[in-house]
Amino acid sequence: MTARPSSTPYRDVLTLGLFASVLSAAMIQGGLGALLPYMGEDMPMSYTLESLHITGLAVGGGLASALAEILRRRLGRGRVLVLGAASCVAGSVLLAAAPAPAVSAAAMVFIGFGLTSTLIAGQVLLAALHGARGARMIGELNVSYSVGALVATAALPALAASVLGWRGFAAVPAVLLALVVLPLVLRGVRRTATDAAVAVPAGTGHATGRARLAPAVMLLCVVVEWGFLFWLATHLTTVAMLSTADAARATAAMWVAVLVGRVAGSRLMGFLRPGVLLAGSLVLAVVATVALTVVSTPSAAVVTGVVAGLAAANFYAGSVAYLIEADPVRADAAVARGSLMSGIALAFAPLGMGVLADVIGLRTAFAGVATVGIVLAAVSLVVTWPARRAA
């Protein structure tokens, strides 16, 4: 079966609801790195406790990935999207009311479960609904994530300084999800056939049978991505000794770069193979790691944030497109498997780096973990590169 133009409107209600769902949840997950220093002023935390919040996201994401195929078969992709949004509402409310770091870390499990469920079902749904535009739509979905994270990092300093504090900030996604996202998604699910198969484009797939190894690429790329997105602000305040305001500005610059990079990436995926995009991102990740190791001034921190954002921008969307290209017939299972492996890695890698940072310092720990991740990701990309299949 070859890919065909989709008859689905480019901006149907369900697609808009899916984009809004990811944007809203990203305000918590994507803004967590910038939020942690503010939370630490209210609830003092060690590096290990901070990393438990990242681990909570990973645990929730891993659970969602493990259950993805079961939920899809029993509920359908549409109802999985509703479940994902509801889980994010619960997590946002729990975070806003958290009396201690253990509770706020537990809230991240709900956020991780909800957002990962939405991304797994949503990205394959976009490929099914939009046919030849599928890869571009997956890229644009990740642009909506960047918008949410950027809004979060831009609004956080003002909200944290207000009477609402960081807790008021945490309540904003709950309101958006409950009042805007859920009605849109429910309306879209009623109007749309959400369980269509993904078309198989000519010239894709693994002729060598290495598709089963492709999720390792996603695992390693996502670890590198979130190393920057989660640890930039903490690295700048504790290693470079910059203020929380300076770190927030650098984090905002990073998310602007992520947004720009994802917009560009969504266009590039229209004609570049996903593996090429991932290779370019790994090169930028090397530059960002070196820059973060030596940064010492507020202006350099902003530049470092931009480079880190461009490096991280297309790891996730590129990895998902890479998996779908490798195994389009079993796209749901392939993306779920990659997400599960990534969730497991994110459950242990940030916690391991937090413990390591408490022992040898964050500068050395981050540089070491990032270097190992980048090298292994590059090797796995070379090993699993998909061969062109005859049309």
C-alpha angles and dihedrals in degrees: 000000000000127000114266132191110273122240090208112113111256091238106029120164095258093050090050091048091050092050091048091049093054092044093053096046090046089063087072103031097037093040095048095095091057092039097055097072090053091047089049091058089056098035111023112226138182121227087262093055091047090051090052088069089058089045089052090057090049094048091052091046092048091051090050091049093049091051096038099100093042092050093045092053095045101037106018126235093281096058090044087060090053091049091050094053092047091051091052090052090054092048094049092051092048091050093050091052098039112136094189140020092256090061095045089050089051089052088060089063090064092046092048093048094047098045095043091049089051094048096047095048094034099052095049088044090055090051090050097044099042103038111190090014091056098102091048091049091051087053091049091049088059089049087060088053089054092050090054093048091046093050088050096052092043095049097038099081092051094045093044090053092049129081088266093063123187090314091064088052090054091055095057096078091049090058093046093048095047099042103032113016103044094050091048094048094045091050092047094048091053091052101040137066098233102181103062119139123255114250116239110235116218114254098030135106135062113291088185097053094245094129090105090063094049095088087068087069091055092046095054096039092051091050090054092045096053092043086070098036096050104033105038096089095044091046091053095048099043104030103028089034094226124152123264088249091055090047091049091052092049090048091050089051089051092054092047087055091047089053093048091045093050093048089052091043093052088057095043091053087065090074109005122080111246093242091061090053091050092050091053090049091054091054090053090048090060090054092047093051092053092046093050091050094058103031115125110154134063093244092049088048091058091050090048090050091053093051092046090050093051090048094050097039102092105023095101101039091041091051093050091049088047091055093046090049090050096049112010094161091062097031096141093052093042094052091043091051092049091047091049093052090046091049092052091049092048090050091061108022098064092041090049091049091048092053090044091049091053088056106037103013132267096264094060095037094051095045092049097046093044093050093050091047094050094048094047091046091053092049093048091049091054093046096049100037105144118241118228112258121213115257 
